[in-house]
Amino acid sequence: MLTSLFSYVILYFQCKDNGDIMSYNLDSDIIQRILDQNNIVEIIEEYLPLKKAGANYSTLCPFHKEKTPSFIVSPDKQMFHCFGCGESGDSISFLTKYKNYTFVEAAEYLAKRAGIVLEETNSSKVNKNKQTADILYKINRDAAVYFYKNLKKAPHVLAYLNSRNIKADVIKMFGIGYAIDEWDNLLNYLKNKGYKVEDILKTGLIISKEKNGTYYDRFRNRVIFPIFDIKKRIIGFGGRVLDDSLPKYLNSPESLIFNKGYNLYGIHIAKEKVRNKSFILVEGYMDVIKMHVHGYDTAVAALGTSFTENQVKLLKRYSKNYYIAFDSDEAGQKAALKAINMFKKNNLNARVVIMEDAKDPDEYLNKYGRGSFDKLIENSLDYYDFLEFHFKEILENSNKVEYINKIFDNIVNVYSEIERELIFDKLSRKVGVSKESLIKEYNKKNIKQKTLINTAKPAVKPQVKKITTCHEEELIKLILINNDFAFKLSEIVKEDTFKDLRYYKILKELYECRIKDISIDSESLKKITGDSMDVNLQIDNVDYDNLEALFKDCMKRLKLKYYEEKRNILTNRLRQSDDSFQSKEEIMNEIYCLAKKIKSTKEEVN
């Protein structure tokens, strides 16, 4: 049966730490966060080779023997299902079945993987928090109904919304309401519904007057926008004034059920519509609503705060493609730069929509309509083009060095080495500086972050292969400085896993040279490598005080790279193999072992 979040209800696990008993909250909301921030495709791909099959992925079922893949993984539903044996579930249930984890072990593993810190608590506190959360959801739901009914009796507010092309169907879709201009109207309404003042206070809907111990409504004379989570529960509210008074927007404070950095306005609608489309990220509630009015039903917005990594993880579950349509002022464009870097860092595709004749999507659509906005999307800027656009004034002021450094500061977020190489090609043409000089300067600037670009000259012979990442170069560079580091290559040389990889023989010869007490310098290195790689190492900008730490770090990263290369080789072999099921099973077992090594090595690197 499919794993049901509602069956989890309240779960916690205990472990001993210095003799004390600790327990962790694993209620349904935390489980939902854990599932949201772990893509099931990535989880299962750590253990099984997945092959694209339309909108889904397929592989041989790990739970029964079969010759034809019937094990399907759905990125949209975040579920797996085997049409052969009937096994199915989510990421947690996969780990419980495949790895024999207990439920709490699987949840703990996925929480750590997503960077979620599990709250230390005890069973009575978990129960109390769950009960309190349920009450807060009910209070918010009743408050939303109250605001919605108020709007129906406020013709001036309806007229305001209609003037902004927000009609009855959109008002209903988003649950838009109105907070009347009285001090405690909502408070009295909720008290009459039987809710306690202390619980209402926890939602942030009312504020306490410390001087006399009385309470008043947070939202007064404002259009109200209920904020829904992905399960369509109301977790908070945003309120907008009807005039130009300040603050223009007022939001619910964070609470037991409302964490701004983990949610997005409009996500409950957009996630259902985004299949085969792109999310459009905007800044405000009205921007989201106006986008939907004009047919852009995948628009979402951050909740009165800057865009966060956790929001990227939430969006990543549903799509890899994004448009950023932030305000056109300086603050909006800085926010767009931060957002596109966050997408790029997570290997996601994002483009920036430039609106030069309006301050935001709401105003632009009012002025020019959907047809013109479609053209803005069509002409949106990719990552490098946006960097050029954003920093163009620096270049126009003839400050090439500052311009180049600004580009350098940002492209450290580029996940793909190939893309970074292409960026250097474009930058070289833009500023009239050779690509080699740019790369050398970039490497100097970023040596400690290990985001180096290869500077090796192309080999003369077409069949010659050169190092294509920094790890081997860095390792050999450090060995040239301190030959004794070559002894540590035994970690790679003595592991059978690496014997068919490209640079294994070179590393083995370096190791054997040191075992035989043969010194390793530039000349001996050329003899060892022969024509197998082009060595042109520049030993500069090295932190001589931390050579040991640098070497250990580089070794770990190189081993991780080699484990992943070996896994890819085996995965391709499995896909192309006509071998017997037993042979394939052996390959899958080897892939599984590599996945464990990759996991543990990643933990060491991190």
WOCOR-V312349 format. One record per run of one state. SS is the DSSP state (2 for helix, 1 for strand, 0 for the rest). FROM is the first residue (numbers start at 1). LEN is the number of residues. If there is no record, write none. Layout:
ss=SS from=FROM len=LEN
ss=SS from=FROM len=LEN
This chain:
ss=0 from=1 len=4
ss=2 from=5 len=4
ss=0 from=9 len=1
ss=1 from=10 len=8
ss=0 from=18 len=2
ss=1 from=20 len=8
ss=2 from=28 len=9
ss=0 from=37 len=3
ss=2 from=40 len=6
ss=0 from=46 len=5
ss=1 from=51 len=3
ss=0 from=54 len=2
ss=1 from=56 len=4
ss=0 from=60 len=11
ss=1 from=71 len=4
ss=0 from=75 len=4
ss=1 from=79 len=4
ss=0 from=83 len=5
ss=1 from=88 len=2
ss=0 from=90 len=1
ss=2 from=91 len=8
ss=0 from=99 len=4
ss=2 from=103 len=12
ss=0 from=115 len=5
ss=1 from=120 len=2
ss=0 from=122 len=1
ss=2 from=123 len=30
ss=0 from=153 len=2
ss=2 from=155 len=9
ss=0 from=164 len=4
ss=2 from=168 len=7
ss=0 from=175 len=2
ss=1 from=177 len=3
ss=0 from=180 len=5
ss=2 from=185 len=8
ss=0 from=193 len=4
ss=2 from=197 len=7
ss=0 from=204 len=2
ss=1 from=206 len=4
ss=0 from=210 len=4
ss=1 from=214 len=4
ss=0 from=218 len=4
ss=1 from=222 len=7
ss=0 from=229 len=5
ss=1 from=234 len=8
ss=0 from=242 len=7
ss=1 from=249 len=3
ss=0 from=252 len=8
ss=2 from=260 len=3
ss=0 from=263 len=2
ss=1 from=265 len=1
ss=0 from=266 len=1
ss=2 from=267 len=7
ss=0 from=274 len=5
ss=1 from=279 len=4
ss=0 from=283 len=2
ss=2 from=285 len=9
ss=0 from=294 len=5
ss=1 from=299 len=3
ss=0 from=302 len=7
ss=2 from=309 len=8
ss=0 from=317 len=4
ss=1 from=321 len=4
ss=0 from=325 len=5
ss=2 from=330 len=16
ss=0 from=346 len=3
ss=1 from=349 len=4
ss=0 from=353 len=8
ss=2 from=361 len=18
ss=0 from=379 len=2
ss=1 from=381 len=1
ss=0 from=382 len=1
ss=2 from=383 len=8
ss=0 from=391 len=1
ss=2 from=392 len=5
ss=0 from=397 len=3
ss=2 from=400 len=12
ss=0 from=412 len=5
ss=2 from=417 len=15
ss=0 from=432 len=3
ss=2 from=435 len=15
ss=0 from=450 len=20
ss=2 from=470 len=12
ss=0 from=482 len=1
ss=2 from=483 len=11
ss=0 from=494 len=2
ss=2 from=496 len=3
ss=0 from=499 len=5
ss=2 from=504 len=12
ss=0 from=516 len=6
ss=2 from=522 len=8
ss=0 from=530 len=14
ss=2 from=544 len=33
ss=0 from=577 len=4
ss=2 from=581 len=25
ss=0 from=606 len=1
